[in-house]
């Protein structure tokens, strides 16, 4: 047998081995990707079910109160308080008496619902968001008005959070609130629309952040280590 034939007889089994290994690698990769896709689908489905149930629970709990509070529940579970004349005086971070009354009626029930056995494991954060108009009397330009309103909106949400944490009916949940509640002043960065009035943009919102994305990241990390 010639040396050329010997080389061919050597390389053919090696090529078959490499092809086989490549097929195994491709099958393992496909199985891994399928598992990731299935797991992601389950997390997304769980999130959608939780979101639906939470939305329905919020509507059931507060639907009869929204009109008198001048509030609304949005499709992403955000509760928006709309009337600036009730919330704060112009340029002030001090809560008006009527807004204190509304929050006293709203917040203990809100926290009881979110901290219930059904939903507490799904809640990552409850954000109090303060929004202002883009106007600031005496500002020299839009940038200065933005930062003045940022300072005001941050002071307002902090003032609201301090008041909420002082309510007697939520003291049993104080530790949970410290872990989950945040105050966020957003100035005029999130206007409702280009056609919204100055008054409409002045609002306070309670926004729920779920842990769906956190779960997906955790699952992805576990899978990558396998």
LOLO-484994 format. One line per 4 residues: number of its first residue (from 1); their letters; for each residue x negated, y negated, z negated of N, C-alpha, C, CB. Coordinates in steps of 0.05 Angstrom, whole numbers, plus 5000, padded with zeros to 4 digits. Glycine has a CB too. Example, Ala and Ser with C-alpha at 12.3 -4.5 7.8 and 13.67 -1.06 7.14 Angstrom:
<pts>
1> as> 4736,5114,4844,4754,5090,4844,4736,5066,4844,4774,5089,4819  4743,5045,4858,4727,5021,4857,4742,4999,4843,4718,5012,4886
</pts>
This chain:
<pts>
1> xxxx> 4983,5024,5000,5000,5000,5000,4982,4975,5000,5019,5000,4975  4989,4956,5018,4973,4932,5020,4977,4914,4996,4979,4918,5046  4958,4895,4993,4960,4875,4972,4985,4857,4975,4935,4857,4970  4992,4852,5000,5016,4836,5006,5041,4850,4996,5018,4829,5036
5> xxxx> 5042,4876,5000,5065,4892,4991,5067,4893,4961,5064,4920,5003  5043,4895,4949,5042,4895,4919,5053,4869,4908,5013,4900,4909  5045,4847,4920,5055,4820,4911,5085,4818,4914,5041,4798,4927  5095,4828,4936,5124,4827,4941,5139,4844,4920,5131,4836,4969
9> xxxx> 5129,4867,4914,5142,4885,4895,5141,4873,4867,5129,4912,4894  5122,4855,4862,5120,4842,4836,5139,4818,4834,5091,4832,4831  5140,4802,4855,5156,4778,4854,5186,4783,4856,5148,4760,4877  5194,4804,4869,5223,4809,4872,5236,4814,4845,5228,4833,4891
13> xxxx> 5226,4832,4828,5238,4836,4801,5237,4811,4784,5223,4859,4787  5215,4795,4787,5213,4771,4771,5234,4750,4780,5185,4758,4774  5239,4749,4806,5260,4731,4816,5288,4740,4806,5260,4730,4847  5292,4766,4806,5317,4777,4796,5321,4770,4766,5319,4807,4800
17> xxxx> 5299,4772,4751,5300,4766,4723,5307,4736,4718,5274,4772,4709  5294,4719,4734,5299,4690,4731,5328,4683,4739,5280,4674,4749  5338,4696,4760,5366,4692,4768,5385,4701,4746,5372,4707,4794  5378,4724,4734,5395,4734,4712,5395,4715,4688,5386,4761,4703
21> xxxx> 5371,4705,4681,5369,4686,4658,5385,4660,4664,5340,4680,4652  5383,4651,4689,5397,4627,4697,5428,4631,4694,5390,4619,4725  5437,4654,4702,5466,4660,4700,5475,4661,4671,5472,4687,4714  5458,4673,4654,5464,4674,4625,5466,4646,4614,5444,4691,4610
25> xxxx> 5446,4630,4621,5445,4602,4612,5470,4587,4621,5420,4588,4622  5478,4590,4646,5501,4577,4657,5527,4586,4642,5504,4581,4687  5528,4612,4636,5552,4622,4622,5553,4611,4594,5552,4653,4621  5530,4609,4580,5529,4598,4553,5537,4569,4553,5502,4602,4541
29> xxxx> 5527,4554,4573,5533,4526,4575,5563,4522,4580,5517,4513,4598  5575,4538,4598,5603,4536,4604,5620,4543,4580,5611,4555,4627  5611,4563,4564,5626,4570,4540,5625,4548,4519,5615,4596,4528  5601,4536,4517,5598,4513,4498,5615,4490,4506,5568,4504,4497
33> xxxx> 5615,4483,4532,5631,4460,4541,5661,4465,4537,5625,4454,4571  5669,4491,4542,5697,4498,4538,5705,4495,4509,5703,4526,4547  5687,4503,4491,5693,4501,4462,5695,4472,4454,5671,4515,4446  5676,4455,4464,5677,4427,4457,5703,4415,4467,5653,4412,4470
37> xxxx> 5711,4422,4492,5736,4411,4503,5760,4419,4487,5739,4420,4532  5761,4445,4480,5784,4455,4464,5785,4442,4437,5782,4485,4461  5762,4438,4424,5761,4426,4398,5770,4396,4399,5733,4428,4385  5760,4382,4420,5767,4354,4424,5797,4352,4429,5752,4342,4447
41> xxxx> 5808,4370,4444,5837,4369,4450,5853,4373,4425,5844,4391,4471  5844,4391,4407,5858,4396,4382,5857,4371,4364,5845,4419,4367  5834,4358,4363,5831,4333,4347,5849,4311,4358,5802,4324,4346  5849,4308,4384,5866,4287,4397,5896,4294,4392,5861,4286,4427
45> xxxx> 5903,4319,4394,5931,4327,4389,5939,4322,4360,5935,4356,4396  5920,4328,4342,5925,4323,4314,5929,4293,4308,5903,4334,4296  5912,4277,4321,5914,4248,4318,5940,4238,4328,5891,4234,4333  5949,4247,4352,5974,4238,4363,5998,4246,4345,5978,4250,4391
49> xxxx> 5997,4270,4334,6019,4279,4316,6019,4261,4290,6015,4308,4308  5995,4257,4279,5993,4240,4255,6002,4212,4261,5964,4239,4245  5994,4201,4283,6003,4174,4291,6033,4172,4294,5989,4165,4317  6044,4192,4307,6073,4192,4311,6088,4194,4284,6082,4216,4328
53> xxxx> 6079,4212,4267,6092,4215,4241,6088,4190,4223,6080,4240,4226  6065,4178,4224,6060,4154,4209,6077,4131,4219,6030,4146,4209  6079,4128,4245,6095,4107,4257,6124,4110,4248,6093,4108,4288  6135,4135,4249,6162,4140,4241,6166,4134,4212,6170,4169,4248
57> xxxx> 6147,4142,4195,6149,4137,4167,6149,4107,4160,6126,4151,4152  6133,4092,4174,6132,4063,4170,6159,4050,4178,6109,4050,4186  6169,4059,4201,6195,4048,4210,6217,4055,4190,6202,4060,4238  6217,4079,4181,6238,4088,4161,6236,4072,4136,6235,4118,4155
61> xxxx> 6211,4067,4126,6207,4053,4101,6214,4023,4102,6179,4057,4092  6207,4010,4125,6208,3981,4126,6227,3969,4146,6181,3971,4132  6240,3984,4162,6257,3973,4184,6278,3953,4174,6271,3996,4199  6289,3958,4150,6310,3940,4140,6299,3914,4128,6327,3955,4119
65> xxxx> 6273,3913,4124,6261,3890,4111,6247,3872,4132,6241,3899,4091  6241,3881,4155,6224,3867,4174,6235,3839,4181,6220,3883,4199  6261,3838,4186,6273,3813,4195,6270,3791,4174,6303,3817,4201  6276,3798,4149,6275,3778,4128,6246,3770,4121,6288,3788,4102
69> xxxx> 6227,3788,4128,6199,3782,4124,6187,3768,4148,6183,3807,4118  6202,3766,4170,6192,3757,4196,6167,3773,4204,6185,3726,4194  6170,3799,4203,6148,3817,4209,6157,3837,4230,6139,3832,4183  6138,3852,4241,6143,3872,4261,6123,3895,4259,6144,3861,4289
73> xxxx> 6131,3919,4267,6113,3941,4268,6107,3946,4297,6126,3967,4255  6081,3946,4304,6072,3949,4331,6068,3979,4337,6046,3934,4336  6064,3985,4363,6062,4013,4371,6037,4027,4361,6062,4014,4400  6017,4012,4352,5993,4025,4341,5993,4025,4310,5968,4010,4350
77> xxxx> 6017,4023,4299,6022,4024,4270,6014,3999,4255,6006,4048,4258  6006,3978,4269,5999,3953,4257,6025,3939,4248,5983,3935,4276  6024,3927,4224,6046,3911,4214,6038,3882,4215,6055,3920,4185  6053,3866,4229,6045,3838,4234,6065,3819,4220,6045,3832,4264
81> xxxx> 6054,3800,4204,6070,3780,4192,6066,3754,4208,6062,3775,4162  6089,3744,4219,6087,3724,4240,6090,3695,4232,6108,3730,4259  6104,3689,4211,6112,3661,4206,6090,3646,4191,6138,3660,4189  6075,3628,4204,6053,3614,4191,6063,3595,4169,6037,3599,4211
85> xxxx> 6087,3586,4171,6098,3567,4151,6102,3582,4124,6124,3554,4160  6104,3608,4125,6108,3624,4101,6081,3634,4090,6126,3649,4107  6061,3638,4107,6036,3650,4099,6018,3632,4083,6022,3660,4124  6009,3611,4096,5990,3592,4083,5996,3564,4092,5960,3599,4090
89> xxxx> 5988,3544,4075,5990,3517,4084,5968,3512,4104,5987,3497,4059  5971,3492,4121,5952,3485,4142,5924,3479,4129,5961,3461,4158  5904,3494,4139,5877,3490,4129,5871,3501,4102,5871,3461,4129  5890,3516,4090,5887,3526,4063,5885,3557,4063,5910,3517,4045
93> xxxx> 5871,3568,4044,5869,3597,4040,5887,3606,4017,5841,3606,4036  5901,3588,4005,5919,3595,3983,5945,3606,3993,5924,3571,3965  5953,3630,3983,5978,3642,3992,6002,3625,3983,5980,3671,3981  6021,3621,4000,6045,3608,3992,6062,3626,3975,6062,3599,4018
97> xxxx> 6079,3615,3957,6095,3631,3939,6112,3652,3954,6113,3614,3922  6124,3644,3976,6141,3663,3991,6125,3686,4002,6156,3648,4014  6101,3681,4011,6084,3702,4022,6076,3721,3999,6059,3691,4036  6070,3710,3976,6064,3727,3953,6087,3746,3947,6057,3710,3928
101> xxxx> 6111,3735,3948,6135,3751,3943,6138,3773,3963,6160,3733,3943  6134,3766,3989,6136,3786,4010,6115,3808,4006,6132,3773,4038  6090,3801,4000,6069,3820,3996,6075,3838,3972,6042,3807,3992  6087,3827,3951,6094,3842,3927,6115,3863,3933,6103,3823,3905
105> xxxx> 6133,3856,3952,6154,3875,3960,6143,3896,3979,6177,3860,3974  6124,3888,3996,6114,3905,4017,6092,3923,4009,6105,3888,4040  6071,3913,3995,6046,3927,3993,6047,3952,3976,6026,3909,3982  6060,3952,3952,6061,3977,3937,6074,4000,3952,6076,3973,3910
109> xxxx> 6095,3995,3967,6108,4015,3983,6090,4024,4006,6134,4005,3994  6076,4006,4018,6057,4011,4040,6035,4030,4031,6045,3985,4051  6023,4024,4008,6001,4040,3997,6011,4067,3988,5987,4026,3975  6035,4068,3976,6046,4094,3967,6050,4112,3991,6073,4089,3953
113> xxxx> 6058,4101,4013,6061,4117,4037,6035,4127,4049,6077,4101,4059  6016,4109,4051,5990,4116,4064,5973,4134,4046,5975,4091,4071  5976,4131,4020,5961,4147,4001,5976,4172,3992,5954,4131,3977  5997,4178,4007,6013,4203,4001,5997,4227,4010,6041,4201,4014
117> xxxx> 6006,4251,4001,5993,4275,4008,5993,4280,4039,6006,4299,3994  6014,4269,4052,6017,4274,4080,5997,4258,4097,6045,4265,4089  5989,4234,4088,5973,4216,4105,5946,4208,4094,5989,4192,4110  5940,4212,4069,5916,4200,4057,5890,4211,4070,5915,4205,4028
121> xxxx> 5891,4236,4078,5867,4248,4091,5862,4237,4119,5869,4278,4091  5882,4225,4131,5879,4214,4158,5871,4185,4159,5906,4218,4173  5872,4172,4136,5867,4143,4135,5837,4138,4129,5884,4129,4114  5824,4125,4147,5796,4118,4144,5794,4090,4132,5781,4120,4170
125> xxxx> 5811,4072,4141,5808,4044,4133,5835,4030,4137,5786,4029,4149  5841,4011,4119,5864,3993,4122,5853,3965,4123,5885,3996,4098  5856,3953,4146,5845,3927,4152,5866,3905,4149,5832,3926,4180  5860,3885,4131,5876,3860,4131,5862,3841,4151,5878,3848,4102
129> xxxx> 5876,3834,4172,5864,3817,4192,5878,3790,4193,5866,3830,4220  5862,3769,4191,5872,3742,4192,5866,3729,4219,5861,3725,4170  5887,3718,4232,5884,3706,4258,5893,3676,4257,5900,3721,4279  5879,3659,4271,5886,3631,4272,5889,3622,4301,5863,3614,4258
133> xxxx> 5898,3597,4304,5898,3585,4331,5869,3577,4338,5918,3561,4332  5866,3566,4362,5839,3557,4370,5835,3528,4363,5835,3561,4400  5854,3515,4350,5853,3487,4344,5841,3482,4316,5881,3474,4347  5825,3461,4314,5816,3451,4288,5814,3421,4289,5788,3464,4279
137> xxxx> 5830,3408,4274,5831,3378,4274,5804,3367,4266,5853,3368,4255  5793,3350,4283,5767,3337,4278,5743,3352,4289,5764,3334,4249  5748,3376,4300,5725,3391,4312,5715,3377,4337,5733,3420,4318  5689,3377,4341,5677,3363,4364,5678,3380,4389,5649,3356,4358
141> xxxx> 5680,3406,4386,5682,3423,4410,5695,3450,4402,5654,3428,4423  5699,3468,4422,5712,3493,4417,5696,3511,4399,5717,3507,4444  5670,3510,4401,5652,3527,4385,5655,3520,4355,5623,3525,4394  5655,3494,4350,5658,3485,4322,5685,3493,4311,5653,3455,4319
145> xxxx> 5706,3490,4327,5733,3497,4319,5734,3527,4313,5753,3490,4341  5720,3543,4330,5720,3572,4326,5708,3580,4299,5704,3586,4349  5685,3568,4292,5672,3575,4267,5687,3564,4243,5643,3565,4268  5699,3540,4246,5716,3530,4224,5739,3549,4219,5726,3501,4230
149> xxxx> 5752,3558,4240,5774,3576,4237,5765,3604,4227,5789,3579,4263  5741,3612,4235,5730,3637,4225,5727,3636,4195,5703,3643,4238  5716,3614,4185,5712,3610,4156,5739,3611,4142,5698,3584,4150  5759,3597,4154,5785,3596,4142,5799,3624,4142,5803,3576,4156
153> xxxx> 5798,3638,4164,5811,3664,4166,5798,3684,4147,5810,3674,4195  5772,3683,4143,5758,3700,4125,5767,3694,4096,5728,3698,4128  5769,3669,4090,5777,3661,4063,5806,3670,4057,5775,3630,4059  5823,3668,4078,5851,3676,4075,5854,3706,4070,5867,3668,4099
157> xxxx> 5840,3722,4085,5842,3751,4082,5831,3760,4055,5829,3766,4105  5809,3747,4047,5798,3753,4020,5818,3745,3998,5771,3739,4016  5830,3722,4001,5850,3713,3982,5874,3733,3981,5860,3685,3989  5882,3742,4004,5904,3761,4005,5896,3788,3992,5913,3766,4034
161> xxxx> 5872,3797,3998,5863,3822,3986,5861,3820,3956,5836,3830,3998  5850,3798,3946,5848,3795,3917,5876,3795,3904,5834,3768,3911  5895,3782,3917,5922,3782,3905,5934,3810,3906,5940,3763,3921  5931,3824,3927,5942,3851,3930,5930,3870,3909,5937,3862,3958
165> xxxx> 5904,3867,3905,5890,3885,3885,5898,3878,3857,5860,3883,3888  5910,3855,3853,5919,3847,3826,5947,3856,3819,5917,3817,3823  5962,3866,3839,5989,3874,3834,5991,3898,3815,6003,3881,3861  6008,3896,3794,6010,3918,3775,6017,3945,3787,6030,3911,3753
169> xxxx> 6033,3944,3808,6044,3969,3819,6023,3985,3836,6067,3964,3836  5999,3973,3840,5979,3988,3855,5954,3994,3839,5971,3972,3880  5955,3989,3813,5931,3993,3796,5923,4022,3795,5937,3983,3768  5942,4041,3797,5935,4069,3797,5920,4077,3821,5960,4086,3794
173> xxxx> 5921,4061,3842,5907,4068,3867,5882,4050,3871,5926,4064,3891  5873,4037,3850,5852,4018,3853,5826,4030,3866,5845,4005,3826  5818,4053,3856,5793,4065,3867,5797,4071,3897,5787,4091,3851  5820,4082,3904,5825,4088,3932,5825,4063,3949,5852,4104,3935
177> xxxx> 5837,4042,3939,5838,4016,3953,5811,4005,3958,5856,3996,3938  5793,4006,3938,5766,3996,3940,5751,4011,3963,5751,3998,3914  5757,4036,3965,5743,4053,3986,5754,4048,4014,5746,4082,3978  5780,4039,4016,5793,4038,4042,5802,4011,4052,5816,4056,4041
181> xxxx> 5804,3991,4034,5814,3965,4042,5792,3946,4050,5831,3952,4020  5795,3932,4072,5776,3911,4080,5791,3886,4089,5758,3922,4104  5778,3864,4086,5789,3838,4094,5773,3827,4117,5789,3817,4070  5786,3820,4139,5773,3813,4164,5784,3788,4176,5774,3836,4184
185> xxxx> 5769,3766,4175,5777,3741,4187,5767,3740,4216,5767,3717,4171  5786,3738,4235,5779,3740,4263,5782,3713,4278,5796,3760,4277  5787,3692,4264,5789,3665,4276,5810,3667,4299,5762,3656,4287  5802,3655,4322,5820,3654,4346,5811,3674,4367,5821,3626,4357
189> xxxx> 5795,3695,4359,5783,3712,4379,5803,3732,4391,5761,3728,4366  5826,3736,4378,5846,3755,4388,5873,3741,4392,5848,3780,4370  5875,3723,4410,5901,3710,4415,5921,3730,4425,5899,3686,4434  5947,3726,4420,5967,3745,4429,5969,3745,4459,5995,3737,4418
193> xxxx> 5967,3722,4472,5967,3720,4501,5960,3692,4509,5994,3729,4514  5954,3687,4534,5948,3660,4543,5971,3641,4541,5938,3661,4572  5996,3653,4539,6020,3636,4538,6030,3633,4509,6041,3649,4555  6017,3646,4490,6027,3645,4462,6023,3617,4451,6012,3666,4445
197> xxxx> 6042,3609,4435,6040,3583,4422,6019,3583,4400,6068,3574,4411  6011,3559,4392,5991,3557,4370,6002,3571,4345,5985,3528,4365  6028,3567,4339,6039,3579,4315,6040,3609,4316,6067,3568,4310  6045,3620,4340,6047,3649,4343,6020,3663,4338,6057,3656,4371
201> xxxx> 5999,3649,4345,5972,3661,4341,5964,3661,4312,5952,3646,4357  5977,3645,4295,5971,3644,4266,5987,3666,4252,5977,3616,4254  5973,3688,4245,5987,3711,4235,5969,3727,4217,5998,3728,4258  5981,3745,4201,5966,3764,4185,5976,3792,4193,5971,3759,4154
205> xxxx> 5957,3810,4197,5963,3837,4206,5951,3858,4187,5954,3842,4235  5965,3880,4183,5955,3903,4168,5951,3925,4188,5974,3911,4144  5926,3933,4193,5919,3952,4214,5908,3977,4201,5899,3940,4234  5917,4000,4210,5908,4026,4200,5888,4038,4220,5932,4046,4197
209> xxxx> 5865,4046,4209,5844,4059,4225,5844,4088,4215,5816,4046,4222  5849,4107,4233,5849,4136,4226,5820,4147,4229,5869,4152,4243  5817,4171,4218,5790,4183,4219,5787,4202,4243,5785,4198,4193  5803,4199,4264,5802,4217,4287,5774,4216,4300,5824,4210,4307
213> xxxx> 5764,4192,4305,5738,4190,4318,5716,4202,4300,5731,4161,4325  5719,4198,4274,5699,4209,4255,5699,4239,4256,5705,4199,4226  5723,4251,4258,5725,4280,4259,5712,4291,4285,5754,4289,4259  5716,4277,4307,5705,4285,4332,5674,4284,4331,5715,4268,4355
217> xxxx> 5663,4263,4319,5634,4261,4316,5623,4283,4298,5627,4234,4304  5637,4290,4277,5629,4311,4259,5629,4338,4273,5647,4312,4234  5650,4343,4288,5652,4368,4303,5630,4370,4324,5679,4371,4316  5625,4348,4338,5604,4348,4358,5577,4354,4346,5604,4321,4373
221> xxxx> 5571,4343,4322,5546,4347,4309,5543,4377,4301,5543,4329,4284  5565,4388,4291,5564,4417,4283,5559,4435,4307,5590,4425,4269  5573,4429,4329,5569,4445,4353,5541,4443,4364,5590,4437,4374  5530,4419,4363,5503,4415,4375,5481,4430,4359,5496,4386,4375
225> xx> 5487,4437,4334,5467,4451,4318,5470,4481,4320,5470,4442,4289  5490,4491,4334,5495,4519,4336,5479,4531,4360,5524,4525,4340
</pts>
